[in-house]
């Protein structure tokens, strides 16, 4: 499944972001656009039974998969919502989205809703790609089905315009050649095997923002 492979090849940016937040037991978090549940599971493993994870997705099937995967580690509440309509029953410590803003009509609206969902002093983290910066055999990648395939290039500005303080921002791009998880991920994503071509997957831009106040 693409989500499982994504977790495999892009796990380092996710782990780095969570380490820099110093997230711990008891945190309340929301995974917006939970998809296959890679982020929900990572959050649930850390916050534990004292914490809570809201797995939010506009697709009920994807939401249920994410919630089921994470429920073994934490209290998980599955919610069917679009990111533009995000509304939670309580303020959270962390709102996280990954590979979401590239698909929504207005990324700025989603980021604003995420900021509103977070308590003063809490965190908003977004991870989005720069698709055309990826390379297969030296040629740029494309993702015609995505509304904003290069949204990662604008992500720091979008987070700042959402009224958040940018605490950290960076980009990471997994690479490989020949058989392996990077090649498998690209084949599942595009439907075409890259063979023995050199691959640099799209850089995943991470921006960590903090809500004003404490």
C-alpha positions as CSV (number, residue, x, y, z in Angstrom):
1,X,0.0,0.0,0.0
2,X,1.3,3.5,-0.8
3,X,0.7,4.8,2.7
4,X,2.8,2.0,4.3
5,X,5.6,2.7,1.8
6,X,5.3,6.4,2.5
7,X,5.8,5.7,6.2
8,X,8.9,3.6,5.2
9,X,10.6,6.0,2.9
10,X,9.5,9.3,4.6
11,X,9.7,8.1,8.2
12,X,12.8,10.1,9.1
13,X,11.2,13.6,8.5
14,X,8.2,12.5,10.7
15,X,10.4,11.2,13.5
16,X,12.6,14.3,13.4
17,X,9.6,16.6,13.7
18,X,8.2,14.7,16.7
19,X,11.6,14.7,18.4
20,X,12.0,18.4,18.0
21,X,8.6,19.0,19.5
22,X,9.5,16.9,22.5
23,X,6.0,15.4,22.4
24,X,5.3,13.1,25.3
25,X,2.7,11.1,27.2
26,X,-0.6,12.8,27.8
27,X,-0.6,15.1,24.8
28,X,-3.8,15.7,22.8
29,X,-3.2,15.6,19.1
30,X,-5.1,15.7,15.8
31,X,-3.9,14.1,12.6
32,X,-5.7,16.0,9.8
33,X,-6.1,14.0,6.6
34,X,-5.2,10.8,8.5
35,X,-5.2,8.6,5.5
36,X,-3.6,5.2,6.1
37,X,-2.7,6.2,9.7
38,X,1.1,6.5,9.6
39,X,1.0,9.8,11.5
40,X,-1.8,8.8,13.8
41,X,0.1,5.6,14.9
42,X,3.3,7.6,15.4
43,X,1.4,10.1,17.6
44,X,-0.5,7.4,19.5
45,X,2.7,5.4,20.3
46,X,4.1,8.5,22.0
47,X,1.1,10.1,23.8
48,X,0.0,6.7,25.2
49,X,-3.2,6.0,27.1
50,X,-3.1,9.2,29.0
51,X,-3.2,11.1,25.7
52,X,-5.7,11.4,22.9
53,X,-5.4,11.3,19.1
54,X,-8.1,12.6,16.8
55,X,-7.9,10.8,13.4
56,X,-9.6,13.2,11.0
57,X,-10.3,12.5,7.3
58,X,-12.9,13.4,4.8
59,X,-13.0,9.7,3.7
60,X,-14.7,7.6,6.4
61,X,-12.9,4.4,5.2
62,X,-9.5,6.0,5.5
63,X,-10.4,7.6,8.8
64,X,-11.5,4.2,10.2
65,X,-8.2,2.5,9.0
66,X,-6.2,5.2,10.7
67,X,-8.2,5.0,13.9
68,X,-8.0,1.2,14.1
69,X,-4.2,1.3,13.5
70,X,-3.6,3.8,16.3
71,X,-6.2,2.5,18.8
72,X,-3.8,-0.1,20.2
73,X,-1.6,2.6,21.6
74,X,-3.8,5.5,22.7
75,X,-7.3,6.9,23.1
76,X,-8.4,7.5,19.5
77,X,-11.4,9.4,18.2
78,X,-12.3,9.0,14.5
79,X,-13.9,12.0,13.0
80,X,-15.1,12.5,9.4
81,X,-14.3,16.0,8.4
82,X,-12.6,17.9,5.6
83,X,-9.6,20.0,6.8
84,X,-11.5,23.1,5.8
85,X,-14.2,22.2,8.3
86,X,-12.0,21.1,11.2
87,X,-13.8,21.4,14.5
88,X,-12.8,19.4,17.6
89,X,-14.5,19.0,21.0
90,X,-11.4,20.3,22.8
91,X,-8.3,22.3,22.2
92,X,-5.3,20.2,21.3
93,X,-1.5,20.5,21.9
94,X,-0.6,19.5,18.4
95,X,-2.2,19.7,14.9
96,X,-0.3,17.7,12.2
97,X,-0.9,17.3,8.5
98,X,1.1,15.4,6.0
99,X,0.6,15.1,2.2
100,X,-2.7,16.9,2.7
101,X,-2.4,20.6,1.6
102,X,-1.3,19.5,-1.8
103,X,-4.8,18.1,-2.4
104,X,-7.1,20.7,-0.9
105,X,-8.6,23.6,-2.7
106,X,-7.4,26.3,-0.3
107,X,-4.4,25.3,1.9
108,X,-4.5,28.6,3.8
109,X,-8.0,27.8,5.1
110,X,-6.9,24.4,6.3
111,X,-3.9,25.8,8.1
112,X,-6.1,28.5,9.7
113,X,-8.5,25.8,11.0
114,X,-5.6,23.9,12.4
115,X,-4.3,26.9,14.2
116,X,-7.7,27.5,15.7
117,X,-7.9,24.0,17.0
118,X,-4.6,24.3,19.0
119,X,-4.3,25.7,22.5
120,X,-2.2,28.9,23.1
121,X,1.4,27.8,23.1
122,X,0.6,24.6,21.2
123,X,2.0,23.4,17.9
124,X,1.0,23.1,14.2
125,X,3.2,20.9,12.0
126,X,2.8,20.6,8.2
127,X,4.8,18.3,5.9
128,X,4.3,18.8,2.2
129,X,6.3,17.9,-1.0
130,X,7.9,19.8,-3.8
131,X,6.9,17.2,-6.4
132,X,8.7,18.7,-9.4
133,X,12.0,18.7,-7.5
134,X,12.0,14.9,-7.4
135,X,13.9,13.1,-10.1
136,X,13.9,9.7,-11.8
137,X,16.8,9.2,-14.1
138,X,17.5,12.9,-13.9
139,X,14.0,13.9,-15.1
140,X,11.6,15.8,-13.0
141,X,8.5,14.1,-11.5
142,X,5.0,15.3,-12.0
143,X,1.7,14.7,-10.1
144,X,-1.1,16.0,-12.4
145,X,-3.9,14.8,-10.0
146,X,-2.6,17.0,-7.1
147,X,-4.1,20.6,-7.0
148,X,-0.8,22.0,-5.5
149,X,2.0,19.5,-6.3
150,X,4.7,21.9,-5.3
151,X,3.0,23.3,-2.2
152,X,6.1,22.5,-0.1
153,X,7.9,25.4,-1.7
154,X,5.3,27.8,-0.3
155,X,4.8,26.1,3.0
156,X,6.9,28.4,5.3
157,X,5.0,31.5,3.9
158,X,1.7,29.8,4.4
159,X,2.4,28.8,8.0
160,X,3.5,32.4,8.7
161,X,0.4,33.9,7.1
162,X,-1.7,31.6,9.2
163,X,-0.6,33.6,12.2
164,X,2.0,31.1,13.6
165,X,5.5,31.6,14.8
166,X,7.9,29.5,12.7
167,X,10.1,27.6,15.1
168,X,11.9,25.3,12.5
169,X,11.7,24.4,8.9
170,X,13.7,22.0,6.7
171,X,13.4,19.6,3.7
172,X,14.5,16.0,3.3
173,X,14.4,13.8,0.2
174,X,14.8,10.0,0.3
175,X,16.9,8.7,-2.6
176,X,17.8,5.3,-4.1
177,X,18.6,3.2,-7.1
178,X,17.5,-0.3,-8.1
179,X,15.1,-2.5,-6.1
180,X,14.1,-1.3,-2.6
181,X,11.5,0.7,-0.7
182,X,12.2,3.9,-2.6
183,X,11.6,2.2,-6.0
184,X,8.6,0.3,-4.6
185,X,7.1,3.5,-3.3
186,X,7.5,5.3,-6.6
187,X,6.0,2.3,-8.6
188,X,3.0,2.3,-6.3
189,X,2.6,6.0,-6.6
190,X,2.9,6.3,-10.4
191,X,2.0,2.8,-11.6
192,X,5.3,2.6,-13.5
193,X,8.4,0.9,-12.2
194,X,11.6,3.1,-12.3
195,X,13.7,0.0,-13.1
196,X,17.4,0.7,-12.3
197,X,17.1,4.5,-12.8
198,X,18.4,6.7,-10.0
199,X,15.6,8.1,-7.9
200,X,15.4,11.2,-5.7
201,X,11.9,11.4,-4.3
202,X,10.2,14.8,-3.9
203,X,11.7,16.7,-1.0
204,X,9.3,16.8,1.9
205,X,9.3,20.2,3.5
206,X,8.5,20.3,7.2
207,X,7.5,23.5,9.0
208,X,6.9,23.6,12.7
209,X,4.8,26.5,13.8
210,X,3.7,27.6,17.3
211,X,0.5,29.3,18.4
212,X,1.1,32.6,20.3
213,X,0.7,32.5,24.0
214,X,1.5,30.0,26.7
